[in-house]
Amino acid sequence: MNSVKSSAATLTVLLIVALCLKANEPEPIRISPQEARARIKLLETAYMSTLQHMHRRYFDGNARAPVPSNVLEDVFRRVDYENGTTSRWISVNTPAMDPKHEPSDDLTKAIARYLKTNNDRFEKTVGEKLISGRAITLFANCQKCHVSALSQQNGGRKVAGLVIEMPLVYEAEDNK
């Protein structure tokens, strides 16, 4: 009888421990089908637009290929048009390759300062938009154009920024 009680007590303790361990596991994050559709649409638009622009720009027989970030600006325009977003590059700790990439307003200047301090992402809600700034590491092949040879030797992570404004409220519309 004592062994039955001992086994029952051991089983009870094991069950309590298992339940406690299960309770400490984070619950999975679930999104609604509507949110999943919106994310899929955004990705589809980006992928299809990228494919079209890369084929148009890189396989047209020209000897000189355009700069990939400029091709991506074409993709930004298409994705932004289709999804109500705003996407743009900003310079962070290297010279801007295009004057329009220079942080020009208080928000983009704040994003650049934040990313310059080895942070990977800046986020802020402004009105009905989520503003996200992401650091884009400039690897050696990027640095050939973006920074001088002396700056390349000085070390340190060289980054540009990708800023995306995502509306938090959308108008209801028919699917395209």
C-alpha positions in Angstrom: 0.0 0.0 0.0 2.9 2.4 0.8 4.4 1.7 -2.6 1.1 2.6 -4.2 0.9 5.9 -2.2 4.6 6.6 -3.0 4.0 6.0 -6.7 0.9 8.2 -6.7 2.7 10.9 -4.9 5.7 10.7 -7.3 3.3 10.8 -10.2 1.5 13.8 -8.8 4.8 15.7 -8.3 5.9 14.8 -11.8 2.5 16.0 -13.2 2.8 19.3 -11.3 6.3 19.8 -12.5 5.3 19.1 -16.1 2.3 21.5 -15.8 4.6 24.2 -14.4 7.1 23.8 -17.2 4.3 23.9 -19.7 2.9 27.1 -18.1 6.3 28.8 -18.5 6.4 28.2 -22.2 5.3 31.3 -24.2 2.0 31.0 -26.0 2.3 31.0 -29.8 1.4 34.3 -31.4 -1.6 34.0 -33.7 -2.6 36.4 -36.4 -6.0 36.5 -38.0 -6.5 35.2 -41.6 -7.1 38.8 -42.6 -3.7 39.8 -41.3 -2.1 36.8 -42.9 -3.7 37.7 -46.3 -2.4 41.3 -45.9 1.1 40.0 -45.2 1.0 37.6 -48.1 -0.2 40.4 -50.4 2.7 42.6 -49.3 5.2 39.8 -49.9 3.7 38.8 -53.2 3.8 42.4 -54.4 7.5 42.7 -53.4 8.6 39.4 -54.9 6.7 39.9 -58.2 7.9 43.5 -58.5 11.5 42.6 -57.7 11.4 39.8 -60.3 10.0 42.1 -63.0 12.5 44.9 -62.3 15.5 42.7 -62.1 14.7 41.1 -65.4 13.9 44.4 -67.0 17.1 46.1 -65.7 19.7 43.3 -65.7 18.8 41.3 -68.7 18.2 44.0 -71.4 21.6 43.6 -73.1 23.2 46.8 -71.7 26.8 46.5 -70.9 26.4 48.6 -67.7 24.0 47.3 -65.1 22.2 49.8 -62.8 22.9 50.0 -59.1 20.8 47.4 -57.2 19.5 50.0 -54.6 18.2 52.1 -57.5 16.4 49.1 -58.9 14.9 48.5 -55.5 13.6 52.0 -55.5 11.5 51.0 -58.5 10.3 48.1 -56.4 9.5 50.4 -53.5 7.3 52.6 -55.7 5.3 49.6 -56.8 5.0 48.0 -53.4 4.1 51.4 -51.9 1.5 52.0 -54.5 -0.1 48.6 -54.0 0.0 48.6 -50.2 -0.3 52.2 -49.1 3.2 52.1 -47.6 6.1 54.5 -47.9 9.6 53.0 -48.3 13.0 54.8 -48.7 16.7 54.5 -48.1 18.6 56.8 -45.7 22.3 57.2 -45.2 23.4 56.4 -41.7 27.2 56.4 -41.2 28.4 56.6 -44.8 28.0 59.4 -47.3 24.6 59.4 -49.1 25.0 58.1 -52.7 22.0 60.2 -53.7 21.0 63.5 -52.1 17.5 62.2 -51.6 18.9 59.5 -49.2 20.3 62.2 -46.8 18.1 62.2 -43.7 16.2 65.5 -44.1 13.5 65.7 -41.4 13.6 65.3 -37.6 12.3 61.7 -37.8 14.8 60.4 -40.4 17.6 62.2 -38.6 16.5 60.4 -35.3 16.4 57.1 -37.1 19.9 57.6 -38.6 21.3 58.6 -35.1 19.7 55.5 -33.5 20.9 53.1 -36.2 24.4 54.6 -36.0 24.8 53.4 -32.4 24.7 49.7 -33.6 21.0 49.2 -33.1 19.3 47.2 -35.8 15.8 48.5 -35.8 14.0 51.7 -34.8 10.2 51.7 -34.4 7.8 54.5 -33.6 4.1 55.0 -34.0 3.3 58.4 -35.5 -0.4 59.1 -35.9 -1.9 56.2 -37.8 1.4 54.9 -39.0 4.1 52.5 -37.7 7.5 53.9 -38.7 10.2 51.2 -38.9 13.9 52.0 -39.7 16.2 49.0 -40.2 20.0 49.0 -40.4 21.3 47.5 -43.7 24.9 46.4 -43.3 27.1 47.5 -46.1 29.5 44.5 -46.8 32.8 44.9 -48.6 31.4 44.7 -52.1 29.0 47.6 -51.1 31.7 49.6 -49.4 33.7 49.8 -52.7 31.2 52.5 -53.8 29.8 53.8 -50.6 33.0 54.7 -48.7 36.6 55.6 -49.4 39.4 53.1 -49.1 40.6 54.9 -46.0 37.2 54.6 -44.3 37.0 50.9 -45.2 40.3 50.3 -43.3 39.1 52.2 -40.3 36.8 49.4 -39.5 33.5 49.5 -37.7 30.2 48.5 -39.1 29.0 50.5 -42.1 25.3 50.8 -42.5 22.6 52.4 -44.5 19.0 52.5 -43.4 15.7 51.3 -44.9 12.7 53.2 -43.6 9.2 51.9 -44.1 6.0 53.6 -43.0 3.1 51.1 -42.5 -0.4 52.4 -42.1 -2.2 51.1 -39.0 -5.6 51.8 -40.5 -6.7 50.7 -44.0 -9.8 51.6 -46.0 -11.9 48.6 -46.8 -11.6 47.8 -50.5 -12.2 45.1 -53.0 -9.4 42.7 -53.6 -7.3 43.6 -56.6 
